[in-house]
Amino acid sequence: MVIGFGTCLVQWASGLKNDGEPTAKWVAAGTLALGVFNGGVCLFGRGVVENVLYQVREKDAAEAKGE
């Protein structure tokens, strides 16, 4: 959701630029948008890392039990 929201914000900032809004306004909006987008990518990446670590721990626990 955060990645999608960031993408929408990037489009919004781009629209501000195309509408001729002052530079400070669309630059600030674009900076915020990229921050939200990158935050979403970080959350996604952390989720992948946690999933892999969980799978490795489960595999090690199963091997220790002799399964």
DAUR-V24183 format. One record per helix or strand. SS is the DSSP state (hx for helix, st for strand). FROM is the first residue (numbers start at 1). TO is the last residue. If there is no record, write none. Layout:
ss = <SS;SS>
from = <FROM;FROM>
to = <TO;TO>
This chain:
ss = <hx;hx>
from = <2;23>
to = <18;65>
